[in-house]
Amino acid sequence: MPTHRRLRAMLHHPAVTLTVAALLVVTSLIEIWESAGGHPMTMHLGAAEMAVGAEDGILAYGLLNLLRALPELFEGVERAEEIGRR
């Protein structure tokens, strides 16, 4: 198999998609937490201070990718169960 096909297969693997999506979600949540003060007792932002930033878009993109990866993950689990029953 040519290198570019192996690379494409690796990058489109559900585990890679799920891992990247989880990293996007976690890092964007950390960024949102830190921009809001980083502590529940100091998180008292007014409406003027609560602006939509890049981290909000990254969070949405990460969640979308998590949802995209789930059906493929479930299909893989079902296939593994079928093979295990044989």
N, C-alpha and C positions, 0 to 999 in steps of 0.2 A: 504494500500500500504506500503510495507517495506520501511524503512528509506533510504536505498541506492538507491532505485528507485526514491523516492521523491527528493533526493539530485541530482541525475543525471538529472532528469527533470528540476530542478531549474537551474542547471549549463548550460544546453543546451538550455535554453530559449533564444530566439532572443534578448530580451531586455538586458539580462546579457551580451551576446556576444557583442552587440553594445556598451554597456557602457564600458566594458573592452577595446574594440578596440579603442574607443574614448579617453580613459585615456592613452593608450599606445601612440597614435598619439600626443596628447597634451604634455605629459611629454617628449617625445623624441624631439619634436620641441623646447620645452623650453631648453632642454639640448644642442641641436645643436646651438640655438641662443646664449646661454651663452658661449659655447666653441668658438664661432666665435667672441666674443668680447661683445656681448650683446647690442650694440648700432649701428645703421646704419652708423654713422659717423666714427666709429672705426673698422668697418668690412672690413678690407683691407688685407685679408690673401693671402699670396702667394701660389703657387701650392704646395710647400714643406710642408706648414702648413695645407693644406686641406687633411687630411687623413680620410679614412673611418673608423668609429669607431662603437662601439656597438649600439650607439644611432641611427645610420643609419639603422642597421638591425632591431631594435625595431620599427622604423618608418615604414619600409617596411612590417613587420609582422602586425602592427596595421592597416595599410591600407588594407592589404589582408583580415584581419578579418572584417573590415568595409564592404568591398565588399561582403564577404560571408554572412553577416547578412542582407544585403539589400533585397535579394529576399524573405526571410522568413518574413521580415517586410512588404513588399508590399503585400504578400499573406494574411497576417493578416488583413491589411487594406481592401483588396478586400472582404474578408470574412465578416468583420464587416459591410461593405457597403451593401452586399447581405442580411445580417440579418436585417439591418435597413430598407431595402425596403419591407420586408415581412409584 
